[in-house]
Amino acid sequence: MSSEVSQRLRKRAVRHPLRRRSIKDLSPLGKLVAYLILGSWALVVLFPLYWLAITSFKLPIQVNKGPVYLPFVDFHPSLDAWHYIFVDLRDDTLRPYVNSVVVAVGSSALAMLFGSAAAYALIRFPYRPRLGVIGLFAGCLVLAAVLIGFGVSPPLAIVVAAACFALLVGAVGHRFKRALSNRDIAFWMISQRILPPVAVVIPIYVLFQHVGLLDTRTALVITYAATNLPIVVWLMRDYFNRLPWELEEAAFVDGASTFRVFRSFTLPLSMPGLVATFLIVFVFAWNEYLLALFLSSANAQTLPLTVAAQNATRGPQWWYMSVLIQIMILPVIALAIGLERVISRGLLVGAVKG
């Protein structure tokens, strides 16, 4: 009986080639149109990468003559740009590359460490900080800054401010009634990412200038980690919120501590989300330009600054810029391809609630 049904379906498909074979399947004509649209869009997306690749094999005179597309047909490829970047400027290329790797990986790891812990705490533990106490703390910080401005040593100013804060909290702290919730704290942390970096780059510059960390990888790692921390809290908070609470309750019943539950149960279950969030934060740190422009010079220069430096007094040197851009985007593309399955699971999980 099944063979007869399959034969009938095959005959219908032969007689009606434009008819859909099932509800979930497209007709041959629909597939052709879909493939044409997707292929056209793929050409639009991939053509800049192709143009970047062929430009790196052109001589300056070939670039200035106008657009040519086919190597060995429209122009003869040359390795002069690659030789200049990797041989003549070997140290000036290797140092920014190493700086970018160290800064991007280090800042992303720090942001993931503190951000995932903060996101888990905001989901699992209730916090009720009082607005008045927060105001007192901010006032004591201002007091410490004023004392330092008047010539008081920083350790003594901090001790005085801490003592004032403790006395004020003990005296009037119980009178404050209005408090914040976990949702308010999470919104405040996430709202810090809305603030444009150009609004805070000068205070950050002055801060690292006073502590002697300008033009160091440490300054960039700290700044990038603080900048990307709200993104980690935002993404991982939503991810942790969709994990089954029953597993953690069972572990608590068996006597596991909070840290043990977080390390042995929550983190392994959250690995797709952690990987996807890490890649997003890594890309932000890898491509960051403004903060690196202010906080670094020759020693801690990153790849985006090296690429921008190719726009010299003689104009944009597209052939050198193309080589640098390729070596800058290839590691990110390779990382995304290698982690594609895990990233897809991390981005799509929880999209549909059961």
N, C-alpha and C positions, 0 to 999 in steps of 0.2 A: 504493500500500500504506500509506504514512504517513497519507494523508488518511482512509482507512478506519479506521485505529487511532484517530486523533484524534476521528473521529465517534463511535466506540464509547465512548471515554472521556467525551465530552460527554453521551451518552445515559445512561451510568452515573451521572454527576454529577447529572443531572436526576432520575433515578429514585431515587437515594439521596443526598439533600441533606446528610445527616449523616455521610456517609462521607468519610474523608480521601482527597484526590486524590493524594498522594504521601507518602513516608515523612517528608520534611522539612516537610511542611505540616500544619497543624491542620485538623480538621473545622470546618465553619461554626459548630456549637455550641461547640466548643472555643475558636474565635476570639472568639465572643460573650462567653463567660465570662472569657477573658483580658482583653478590652477593658474589661469591666465592673470587673474587679479593678484594672487599671491606672488606669482613670479615677477610681475611688474613691480610690485611693492618691494620685493627682495632686491631687484636691480636698483631701485631708488635708494634703498638703505645701504647696499654694499658698494655702490659706485664711488662714494667718497673714499672708502678704504682702498679701492683699486686705484683711484687717482693719486692717493697718497703714496702708494707703492711705486707707481711708475714715475712719479715726480722725483723720488729719491734716486732714480737711476738716470736722471737727465743732467746735462751740463747747464750752467747758468744761461748760456746763449740759447739753448733749446727751450728753456722755460720762458725766456723773455720774448721769443718769437711768437708765442701763442699756443693755444691748446692743440696737442697731438695725443693720440690715444693708444696706438698699437706699437709696442716695441718691435724692433727689427723690420718694421714696415714704415712707420712715420718717423722714427728716429732710431739711432744706434745707442743701446744702453751703455752706461758708464758707471764705474764704481768709485769715481772721484769723491763723491759726497760721503760714501761709507768709509773710504780710506781716511778722509779728513777727520771724521768724527771719532773713529776707533783707533787710528794710528797717530795722526798729528795732534789731536786733542784727547788723547787717551785718558790722562789723569783728570782733565776737566770734564770728561764724560762719566768716568767711573765714580768719582767722588759724589756728584749729585745723585747718581743712581743708587749708590749705597745709602746715602742719606735718606732718600725717599723710602727705601725698603725698611730701614731701621725705624724711621719716624712713623710710617704708616702701620707697620706691624706692632710696634710698641704702643702707640696711642690706641689702636684698635683693641689690643689685648687689655689695656687698662680700662678702657671704656666698657668692654664686655664684662670684666671682673666686677667693677663697682656698679655698673648699670644693671646687670642681671640680678645681683644681690639686692639692690634697691627695689627693682621691680617685684621680686619675690616677696620682699618685706611689705610692700604696699598692698599686695594681694592677700597675704596670709595673716598679717598682724595689724590690729587697729591702733591708730595713732590719734591723739587728741591734743596737740599742742595749742596752748592758749595764745591768742593774738597779743594780749598785753605782755606776756613773757617774751614773745618774739620782739616786740617793740623795745622792751628793756635791754635785750641782748644787742639790738642794733644801736641803741643809744650808748651802750658801753663800748661798742666798737668805735663809734665816733669819738668817745672820750679818749680811748687809747690813741687814736690818730692825732687828736689835738695835743695830747701830752708829748707825743713824739715830735710833733711840729714845734713845740716850745723847747725842745732840747733834751727831754727826758729819754733815758735809754730805753730801747724797745722792750727788753725783758721786764724792767720795772713798770713800764706803762701797761703791759699786759697783766701783770700781777695786780696792779691797782684797779684796772678795769674789771678783772675777774672778781676781786673782792667786792667791788661796788655792785656787780651783778648778783652775787650771792646774797648780799645784805638786802637788796631791793626785792629779790624774789621771796626771801623769807619774811619780809615785812608786809608787802602788798600783793604778792603773787596769788594768794588765795582769793583776792577780791575780783580777779578777772574771770568772767564767766564764758565769754564767747570763745569757741575753739574751732580749729580747722579739722577736717576729716581727711581720710586717705585720698579721696578723690580731689580735694583741694590741693593737697601736697603734690599729687601727680600732675595736675594741671599747671601748677606753678613751675615744676621742673621742666615740663614739656614746653611751656611758654618761653623759656630761656632761649630755645632754638629759633623762635620767631625774631628775636632781636638781631638786626643785621650786624655782622662782624665789624664793619667799618665804624660802628658807634662805640666800640670798646677797644679798638686796636691801639689807640694812643695810650689809655691807662695800662693796658697790658705791656706795651713797649716800655713805659716808665717803670713799671714794676720789675720787669726782668733787667732793666738797666741798673736799678738800685741793688739788686741781688747778684749782679755780675753774670747773668746767664744769657745775655744777648749773643746771637750767632752761635748757639749751641743746639745740639739735638735735643737736649733735655727740655729746653724752653718750648720747642715745637711739640714734643711728645706730651708735655703737660697741657699745653694750650689745645691741641687737637683732641686729647682725651676729654677735657672739660667741654669742648664744643660739641662733641658727638655723644656725650653722656645722655642728654635728653632723648636722642633718637633711640638709644638702646633701651632706656626705661619705657618709652612709648611702645616699641615693638614687643619687647619681652613681657611687659605687663599684660598685654593682650594675649600673648601666647600662654603664659602661666595660668591665666584665668580660665583657659579652656582645657587644662589638664584635669583628669579625674581626681577629685579630692578624696575619694574613698581609699585609694592606694596609700596616700599619706596618713590617713586616719588609722589604717591597719598597721602601718609601721609604728606610729605613736603608741598604739595599744600594745605592740610587742616590745616596747621599751626603748625605741630608737630616739635619739636626740634630734632637735631641729636641724642642726648642722648635718647630722648623718642622713636624715631624710632628704635634705636639699642636695647633698653630694651623691647619694647612692640611688635615689629615685627620681627626683625632679630633673636634675641635669641630664641623665641619660635619656629620659623621655623627651627632653627639650632639645636634643641635639640638632634636629633639622632647623628649628627656629634659631638656635645659636649660630649655626653655620650661615644661614641666610642673613641674619643681622650683622654678623661679623663681616661678610662680604660687602654689604651696603656701607657700613662704617669705614671699611678699608678703602673703598672707592672714593668716599668723601675726603678722607685724609690723603689719599694718593694724588688727587686732582687739585687740592687746595692751593690757592695762589696768594690771596691777599695777606693772610697772616704771615706766611713765609716771606713775603716781600718786605714786611716791616721787621720781623724778628730774626732774619738771617742775612748773611752777607756771603762771603766766600767759603767759609768753613762748613756751614750748615745749609748751604744752598741745595734746593731740591730740583727735581726734573722740570716742573712747570716753569720755574724761573729760568732754567737753562733754555727751554724752548722759547720763552719770550725774549731772551737775550739775542736770539738770532735776528730780531728786527733791529738791525744796527743803523748807523748813519747812512749806509748805502742802500737802505731799504730792506724789506723782508727777504731773507735768504731762504726761499722756499725749499731748495734742495737739501740744505742742512736741517731745516726744520722738519721736513718729512721723515728723515732718518731718525731723529730724536723722538718724534711722535710715535713712530712704529715701535721702537724699543720701549716706549712708555706704555702703550696700550696692550702689547702682546702678553705680558704677565697677567694682567687683569682678565683678558680673554681666556687664557689658558686656565686660570683659576676658576672662572665661571663655567667653562666646559667640563673641567674635572669634577666640580661639585654640583653639576646641573641637577642630578636626581635629588640630592639632599636639599638643595635650594628650592626646588619646586615643591617638595613636601612641606618645607618650612614656611613658604609664602602662602600655600593654599590650605593648610590645615586650619580648621576652625572656621572656614568660610561658610560652611553649611552646618548648622547645629543639628545634632541628632534629636 
